[in-house]
Amino acid sequence: MIEEALGEAAEKMDKTIEAAKEDFSSIRTGRANPGLYSKVMVDYYGSPTPLQQLAQFGVPDARTILITPFDVSAMRDIEKALSDSEVGANPSNDGKQIRITLPELTQERRKEYVKIVKGKAEDHKVALRSIRRKAKETMDKAVKDGDVGEDDGARGEKELDVITKKHVESIDELLKRKEAELLEV
């Protein structure tokens, strides 16, 4: 019972770390990165479709992204989705591919992005604590119902704390790296 709760909590925490990595990759740094558009959805024949499924990405230089649609008829829809996205870049279309030139980030804008990243990191830490709380409740209930002994419950709680601490440190490390990347000029 305790091992199941710990295993389930660790698995959910691992997924939270992956979600944090994905969130952080979608925040713009000074360099062009196709991950910026990982959450852009394109209205393709009436259904929202992720941009990655509709086009190939290229990064010819540090501030340019080339997007080559697999289906040229989707060009206008892709361009509209890019214009409406939160990334804040103006796409230009040459008929075969879409070119996005990212403007240089100002120091003020970099600091805003750092605040956004810190907020996302805190959200993911809250998710980790929520997972910990649910697992602890499960273990406490097992002890209360007499399914496991109090010693096993206490040992499980200590293991849960170690797992939680490890995952929180992972988020802190991701935050530190992203912050350094954002402030690098």
FIKE-118088 format. One record per residue (C-alpha): residue number from 1; residue in one letter; y, z, x. Coordinates in steps of 0.2 Angstrom, whole numbers, plus 5000, padded with zeros to 4 digits. Last residue first. Layout:
 num residuo   yy   zz   xx
 NUM       a    Y    Z    X
...
end
This chain:
 num residuo   yy   zz   xx
 185       v 5194 4882 5115
 184       e 5181 4894 5112
 183       l 5186 4906 5098
 182       l 5173 4898 5086
 181       e 5159 4898 5098
 180       a 5162 4916 5103
 179       e 5162 4921 5085
 178       k 5146 4911 5082
 177       r 5137 4920 5096
 176       k 5143 4937 5091
 175       l 5138 4934 5073
 174       l 5121 4928 5077
 173       e 5119 4944 5088
 172       d 5125 4955 5074
 171       i 5113 4947 5062
 170       s 5098 4949 5074
 169       e 5103 4968 5076
 168       v 5102 4970 5058
 167       h 5085 4962 5058
 166       k 5079 4974 5072
 165       k 5087 4989 5063
 164       t 5078 4985 5047
 163       i 5061 4983 5056
 162       v 5063 5000 5064
 161       d 5069 5008 5048
 160       l 5054 5001 5039
 159       e 5042 5008 5053
 158       k 5050 5025 5051
 157       e 5048 5024 5032
 156       g 5030 5019 5034
 155       r 5027 5035 5045
 154       a 5035 5046 5032
 153       g 5024 5038 5018
 152       d 5008 5040 5029
 151       d 5012 5058 5032
 150       e 5015 5060 5013
 149       g 4998 5054 5009
 148       v 4995 5038 5000
 147       d 4990 5033 4982
 146       g 4996 5051 4976
 145       d 5008 5044 4963
 144       k 5023 5052 4972
 143       v 5017 5044 4989
 142       a 5015 5027 4981
 141       k 5032 5029 4972
 140       d 5041 5033 4988
 139       m 5033 5018 4997
 138       t 5039 5006 4983
 137       e 5056 5014 4983
 136       k 5057 5012 5002
 135       a 5053 4994 5000
 134       k 5067 4992 4987
 133       r 5079 5001 4998
 132       r 5075 4990 5014
 131       i 5077 4974 5004
 130       s 5094 4980 4998
 129       r 5098 4985 5016
 128       l 5094 4967 5022
 127       a 5104 4959 5008
 126       v 5119 4970 5013
 125       k 5117 4964 5031
 124       h 5117 4946 5024
 123       d 5134 4950 5015
 122       e 5141 4958 5031
 121       a 5137 4942 5041
 120       k 5145 4931 5028
 119       g 5161 4942 5029
 118       k 5161 4941 5048
 117       v 5159 4922 5047
 116       i 5174 4921 5035
 115       k 5184 4932 5046
 114       v 5180 4921 5062
 113       y 5184 4906 5052
 112       e 5201 4913 5048
 111       k 5203 4917 5067
 110       r 5199 4899 5071
 109       r 5212 4893 5059
 108       e 5226 4903 5067
 107       q 5221 4897 5084
 106       t 5222 4879 5078
 105       l 5207 4868 5076
 104       e 5208 4850 5081
 103       p 5205 4838 5067
 102       l 5188 4832 5063
 101       t 5186 4813 5063
 100       i 5174 4808 5050
  99       r 5167 4790 5050
  98       i 5157 4783 5036
  97       q 5145 4769 5039
  96       k 5142 4751 5033
  95       g 5158 4746 5023
  94       d 5170 4753 5036
  93       n 5173 4769 5026
  92       s 5184 4783 5032
  91       p 5181 4801 5028
  90       n 5195 4814 5027
  89       a 5189 4831 5033
  88       g 5191 4848 5025
  87       v 5174 4856 5026
  86       e 5174 4863 5008
  85       s 5168 4846 5001
  84       d 5177 4836 4989
  83       s 5181 4822 5001
  82       l 5163 4822 5007
  81       a 5156 4821 4990
  80       k 5168 4806 4986
  79       e 5162 4797 5002
  78       i 5144 4800 4998
  77       d 5147 4793 4980
  76       r 5156 4778 4987
  75       m 5142 4774 5000
  74       a 5128 4776 4988
  73       s 5126 4757 4986
  72       v 5124 4756 5005
  71       d 5107 4765 5003
  70       f 5101 4773 5019
  69       p 5119 4779 5022
  68       t 5125 4779 5039
  67       i 5136 4795 5043
  66       l 5146 4795 5059
  65       i 5153 4812 5065
  64       t 5168 4813 5076
  63       r 5176 4827 5086
  62       a 5165 4830 5101
  61       d 5159 4812 5103
  60       p 5147 4799 5096
  59       v 5139 4812 5084
  58       g 5127 4803 5072
  57       f 5120 4807 5055
  56       q 5108 4797 5044
  55       a 5110 4796 5026
  54       l 5104 4800 5008
  53       q 5092 4814 5011
  52       q 5104 4824 5023
  51       l 5117 4822 5009
  50       p 5107 4834 4997
  49       t 5105 4826 4980
  48       p 5113 4830 4964
  47       s 5106 4819 4950
  46       g 5115 4805 4940
  45       y 5111 4790 4951
  44       y 5115 4800 4967
  43       d 5129 4813 4964
  42       v 5130 4819 4982
  41       m 5127 4838 4987
  40       v 5135 4844 5003
  39       k 5126 4860 5009
  38       s 5120 4854 5026
  37       y 5137 4845 5029
  36       l 5143 4856 5043
  35       g 5126 4855 5050
  34       p 5130 4838 5056
  33       n 5141 4846 5070
  32       a 5157 4840 5077
  31       r 5164 4852 5089
  30       g 5178 4865 5088
  29       t 5168 4876 5076
  28       r 5165 4873 5057
  27       i 5155 4884 5047
  26       s 5139 4876 5040
  25       s 5129 4883 5055
  24       f 5133 4901 5050
  23       d 5126 4899 5033
  22       e 5110 4891 5039
  21       k 5108 4905 5052
  20       a 5111 4918 5039
  19       a 5099 4910 5028
  18       e 5086 4911 5042
  17       i 5090 4929 5045
  16       t 5088 4933 5026
  15       k 5071 4924 5026
  14       d 5065 4935 5041
  13       m 5071 4950 5030
  12       k 5060 4944 5016
  11       e 5045 4943 5027
  10       a 5048 4960 5035
   9       a 5050 4968 5017
   8       e 5034 4960 5011
   7       g 5024 4966 5027
   6       l 5031 4984 5025
   5       a 5027 4985 5007
   4       e 5010 4978 5010
   3       e 5007 4990 5025
   2       i 5012 5005 5014
   1       m 5000 5000 5000
end
